[in-house]
Amino acid sequence: MSTAVEAPQGSPLDLHEEIGSGTPPRTCKRWPRRLSLISNMGEIVRGRCSSPNLCEYCARLAAVENAELLAIDAMEGSAPATYVVLTQAAVEQDPSAYYQSLKQLQRALRLRLPGYQAAWLVEFTTGRAGTSGGHRRPHFNGLIKGVHNDDQAQVVREEIDRIWCGREAAVPAAQYVAPVQEMGGLMRYLALHFLKEAQAPPLAWKGHRFRTTRGYLWLPTPQARKVARAALQEKRDLWRALKDGLDVDQAEDHVQWQKFVREQTTWTVGHTPNLAAIA
């Protein structure tokens, strides 16, 4: 298949506050009002529930972090060469049914592609299409490593048709397999889709929205996420400094100072002493 994934047009992916259209949420609505995060520097802030399935704000932060994680991995490790989308027509809300099919597909691809690794992001249809019957259906976006030529790309197509379409209510013509041409554009596309409330999982969904195979990232996942979060924080600090009118050198000094302050800061959870302080 010759179709390639290209960078979509739209607003730039800078900060989670800047992504997409409309008014983004500014705080986690599920965090208890009576509790706060209190630093040894005396700062008081609201926490967040960290549930991308239940909270739009936390979903936005998770989407940005996942995009940063994948982008850094493409630079520090190896970039995925193939992008796939697995679709199906069933409306089953138990993720274990789909995960079994995905597990069988990945097992077959590992056997046929020695360097196979993958990252998977789940999103849902809106249920608004005329043929949907009002039902929302999950589909899986996959970034595949270990595909180096057309023959190996054909292997991916064959196993998707054989296993995914053989197990799920899916037809080969509705499955998408294409080479990745522009990684940055693809990351922005996936992040923006992850942020859309209309494509978030329904409340009945209990599965993960993002997962990778064990060897996909350039570092073990906890360490890789730590690097991605630090990189995002430095970008936010730089963006705010430039927005406040600092020149480039001053802004870079500000970023390093903020990094030093964070390294000296510890946080504990405590009762909110003054709601107005974190409003």
Secondary structure as UniProt FT lines:
FT   HELIX           16..18
FT   TURN            29..30
FT   TURN            33..34
FT   STRAND          35..39
FT   TURN            40..41
FT   STRAND          44..45
FT   TURN            52..54
FT   HELIX           56..76
FT   STRAND          82..86
FT   HELIX           95..112
FT   TURN            114..115
FT   STRAND          117..124
FT   TURN            130..131
FT   TURN            133..134
FT   STRAND          138..145
FT   HELIX           150..159
FT   HELIX           160..164
FT   HELIX           165..167
FT   TURN            168..169
FT   HELIX           172..174
FT   STRAND          176..180
FT   HELIX           183..195
FT   HELIX           197..199
FT   TURN            203..204
FT   STRAND          210..212
FT   TURN            214..215
FT   HELIX           221..243
FT   TURN            244..245
FT   HELIX           248..263
FT   STRAND          267..271
FT   HELIX           275..278
//
